[in-house]
Amino acid sequence: MNARAYFYLAITSLFWGGNSVAGKMAVGHVSPMMLTTLRWTVALAVILALMTPQIRRDWAKIREHWLQLLAYGAVGFTMFNAFLYSAVKYTSAINAVILQAGIPMLIFLFNFVLFRTKASVAQIIGFTVTLIGVLITAAHGDFASLMQLQFNFGDALMILACIVYAAYTVGLRWKPNMHWQSFIAAPAFGALLSAIPLLIWEFWNGSAIVPDASGWAIVVYAAIFPSLMSQVLYVRGVEMIGANRAGLFINAIPVFGTLLSVLLVGETFHPFHLVALLLVLGGIAIAERGRPKLPR
């Protein structure tokens, strides 16, 4: 079970890292809220095409927990991205990456405050090691650049984004007992419903961009991989090893994003990228080897 969970969460981080690259490539081709709305429209269409029989079998459970399921989609799928997309208008990518690396610690904190779930010494050490790896990536190997960063409105929005996703992750412990296909379908619908007002707002302020050919390619990628497959794998990973352990894999996203930027966007690979990757993976390994016997 652990090996499968590691695989699911590693693939999740890879796809979410690819989502960051797709976001960079989307500039000028499709606007943020348009992308958010269309990705969930496409994802929901795929879900209904492939998963309708299972959804019908679980319809009674879906109706029983409909508000909770819609809230998962609104909070974990839409709200996080809305804060993230808004944050990068006011703050740097470096700030956003550094603040996003705080999500695992917020998960630890929420679990401790709400459920008295303690993190082991090894988990704390592992988190610290992965955080160093993320900082190396964000600072491009130059820690002095971190001292020049300034806190602004965008950073505040990014902190809200991190809080939102940490809360979503911890909230998965109350996930209704149903087939994963049914569980992902209802939150996807909630994500689409909650994204529509944001799209209307984007049209109202004149910043909406209808996707061109490149934009549609990005929409399809975002719908199938970061939106659909990653959410399914992340939920399964949290189910299998708990929120504290699963959340630590989030710190691999900036590293995967950097590597994919090198491969797809043509950015230069530097030695500090390799160091950062080893630190992130090593930190996850340390945390896993010293995990508490009852991780949930």
C-alpha positions in Angstrom: 0.0 0.0 0.0 2.8 2.4 0.8 4.5 1.8 -2.5 1.3 2.5 -4.4 0.6 5.6 -2.3 4.1 6.9 -3.1 3.6 6.3 -6.8 0.2 8.0 -6.8 1.5 11.1 -4.9 4.7 11.3 -7.0 2.6 11.3 -10.2 0.3 13.9 -8.7 3.2 16.2 -7.9 4.5 15.7 -11.5 1.2 16.6 -13.0 0.7 19.6 -10.7 4.3 20.7 -11.6 3.3 20.5 -15.2 0.3 22.6 -14.4 2.6 25.4 -13.3 4.4 25.2 -16.7 1.0 25.1 -18.5 0.1 28.3 -16.6 3.2 30.0 -17.9 2.4 28.9 -21.4 -1.2 30.0 -21.1 -0.3 33.7 -20.8 -1.8 35.5 -23.8 -3.6 32.4 -25.0 -6.3 32.0 -22.3 -7.1 34.1 -19.2 -6.9 32.5 -15.7 -10.6 32.3 -14.8 -11.4 31.2 -18.3 -8.9 28.4 -18.0 -10.2 27.5 -14.6 -13.8 27.2 -15.8 -13.0 25.4 -19.1 -10.7 22.9 -17.5 -13.5 21.8 -15.1 -16.0 21.8 -17.9 -13.9 19.4 -20.0 -13.0 17.3 -16.9 -16.7 17.0 -16.0 -17.6 16.0 -19.5 -15.0 13.2 -19.4 -16.2 12.1 -16.0 -19.8 11.9 -17.2 -18.8 10.0 -20.3 -16.8 7.4 -18.5 -18.2 7.2 -14.9 -22.0 7.7 -15.2 -22.8 4.0 -14.4 -20.9 4.2 -11.1 -22.3 7.7 -10.3 -25.8 6.2 -10.7 -25.0 3.4 -8.3 -23.8 5.9 -5.7 -26.5 8.5 -6.4 -28.1 8.0 -3.0 -24.8 8.7 -1.2 -24.1 11.7 -3.4 -27.5 13.2 -2.6 -27.0 12.5 1.1 -23.6 14.3 1.1 -24.2 16.7 -1.8 -23.3 19.9 0.1 -20.0 18.5 1.5 -19.0 17.1 -1.9 -19.7 20.5 -3.6 -17.7 22.2 -0.9 -14.7 20.0 -1.6 -14.8 21.1 -5.2 -15.3 24.8 -4.4 -12.5 24.9 -1.8 -9.9 22.4 -3.0 -10.4 22.7 -6.7 -11.5 26.3 -7.4 -10.7 28.5 -4.5 -7.0 27.5 -4.3 -6.5 28.3 -8.0 -8.4 31.5 -7.8 -6.2 32.8 -4.9 -3.1 31.5 -6.7 -3.9 33.1 -10.1 -4.8 36.4 -8.3 -1.6 36.3 -6.2 0.8 36.1 -9.1 -0.5 39.5 -10.4 0.9 41.2 -7.3 3.9 39.0 -6.2 6.8 37.2 -7.7 6.9 33.5 -8.7 9.7 33.1 -6.1 7.4 34.3 -3.4 4.6 32.1 -4.5 6.8 29.0 -4.6 8.2 29.6 -1.2 4.8 30.2 0.4 3.3 27.2 -1.3 6.0 25.1 0.3 4.4 25.9 3.7 1.3 23.7 2.9 2.7 20.5 4.5 3.5 22.4 7.7 0.0 23.9 7.8 -1.4 20.3 7.4 0.7 19.2 10.3 -0.5 22.2 12.3 -4.2 21.7 11.5 -4.0 18.0 12.3 -2.4 18.8 15.7 -4.8 21.6 16.7 -7.9 19.7 15.6 -7.1 16.1 16.3 -3.9 16.2 18.4 -2.1 14.2 15.6 1.6 14.6 16.4 4.4 14.8 13.8 7.4 12.7 14.7 10.9 14.1 15.0 11.8 12.4 11.7 8.8 14.0 9.9 9.8 17.5 11.2 13.4 16.9 10.0 12.2 15.5 6.7 9.9 18.5 6.2 12.8 20.9 6.9 15.1 19.1 4.4 12.4 19.3 1.7 11.8 22.9 2.5 15.5 23.6 2.0 15.3 21.9 -1.3 12.4 24.1 -2.3 14.2 27.2 -1.2 17.2 26.3 -3.3 14.9 25.9 -6.3 13.1 29.2 -5.6 16.4 31.1 -5.0 18.1 29.6 -8.0 20.9 28.5 -5.7 21.5 32.0 -4.4 20.1 32.3 -0.8 21.1 36.0 -0.7 18.2 36.7 -3.1 15.7 35.4 -0.5 16.7 38.3 1.8 15.6 40.8 -0.8 12.0 39.5 -1.0 9.2 41.8 0.3 5.8 40.9 1.6 2.9 42.4 -0.3 -0.8 41.9 -1.1 0.0 39.0 -3.4 1.8 37.2 -0.7 -1.3 37.5 1.6 -3.4 36.0 -1.2 -0.9 33.2 -1.6 -1.0 32.5 2.2 -4.8 32.2 1.9 -4.3 29.8 -1.0 -2.0 27.6 1.1 -4.5 27.7 4.1 -7.3 26.7 1.7 -5.5 23.7 0.3 -4.2 22.5 3.7 -7.8 22.7 5.0 -9.1 20.7 2.0 -6.4 18.1 2.6 -7.2 17.7 6.3 -11.0 17.7 5.5 -10.6 14.6 3.3 -10.7 12.6 6.5 -14.4 13.2 6.5 -14.8 12.0 2.9 -18.0 9.9 2.5 -17.4 6.2 1.9 -18.1 5.9 -1.8 -16.3 4.8 -5.0 -13.6 7.1 -6.1 -15.3 7.8 -9.4 -18.4 9.1 -7.6 -16.4 11.1 -5.2 -14.4 12.9 -7.8 -17.5 13.6 -10.0 -19.5 15.6 -7.4 -16.5 17.9 -6.4 -15.8 18.5 -10.0 -19.3 19.7 -10.5 -18.8 21.9 -7.4 -15.6 23.2 -8.9 -17.4 24.2 -12.1 -20.3 25.9 -10.3 -17.9 27.9 -8.1 -15.7 28.9 -11.1 -18.6 30.4 -13.2 -19.0 33.5 -11.0 -15.2 34.1 -11.2 -15.4 33.9 -15.0 -18.3 36.4 -15.0 -16.2 38.7 -12.9 -13.3 38.3 -15.4 -15.6 39.3 -18.3 -17.0 42.2 -16.3 -13.6 43.7 -15.7 -12.6 43.2 -19.3 -9.7 40.8 -18.7 -11.2 37.6 -20.2 -9.3 35.9 -23.0 -11.1 33.3 -25.1 -8.6 30.4 -25.8 -6.9 30.1 -29.2 -5.5 26.8 -30.5 -2.7 26.8 -28.0 -5.1 27.9 -25.2 -7.4 24.9 -26.0 -4.4 22.5 -25.9 -3.6 23.9 -22.4 -7.2 23.6 -21.3 -7.3 19.9 -22.3 -4.0 19.2 -20.6 -5.2 21.0 -17.4 -8.5 19.2 -17.5 -7.2 15.6 -17.9 -4.0 15.6 -15.9 -3.9 18.3 -13.1 -7.7 18.6 -12.7 -8.9 15.0 -13.0 -6.1 12.4 -12.7 -4.1 14.4 -10.0 -7.1 14.9 -7.8 -8.1 11.3 -8.0 -4.5 10.1 -7.2 -4.1 12.7 -4.4 -7.4 11.6 -2.7 -6.3 8.0 -3.0 -2.9 8.9 -1.5 -4.4 10.7 1.4 -6.8 7.7 2.0 -3.9 5.3 2.0 -1.2 7.0 4.2 -2.9 10.0 5.8 -2.9 13.7 5.3 0.4 14.4 7.1 2.4 12.0 5.1 0.7 12.7 1.8 1.0 16.5 2.2 4.8 16.3 2.3 4.8 15.3 -1.4 3.5 18.8 -2.2 7.0 20.0 -1.8 8.0 18.1 -4.9 5.9 20.2 -7.1 8.3 23.2 -7.5 11.1 20.7 -8.3 9.1 18.8 -10.9 7.9 22.2 -12.3 11.5 23.3 -12.7 12.5 20.1 -14.5 9.5 20.3 -16.8 10.4 23.9 -17.6 13.8 22.8 -18.7 12.3 20.1 -20.9 9.3 21.9 -22.3 10.1 25.6 -22.2 13.8 25.4 -22.8 15.0 26.8 -19.5 18.5 26.0 -18.4 19.2 23.1 -16.0 21.7 24.1 -13.2 23.5 22.0 -10.6 21.3 23.5 -7.9 18.3 21.9 -9.5 19.8 18.4 -9.0 20.7 19.3 -5.4 17.2 20.6 -4.7 15.7 17.4 -6.2 17.8 15.2 -4.0 17.0 17.2 -0.9 13.2 17.0 -1.6 13.2 13.3 -2.3 15.6 12.7 0.7 13.4 14.7 3.0 10.3 12.7 2.0 12.3 9.5 2.6 13.4 10.6 6.1 9.9 11.6 7.1 8.5 8.2 5.8 11.1 6.1 7.6 10.4 7.8 10.9 6.7 8.2 10.6 4.5 7.6 13.6 2.9 4.2 13.8 -0.6 5.8 13.6 -0.1 8.5 10.9 -3.8 9.5 10.8 
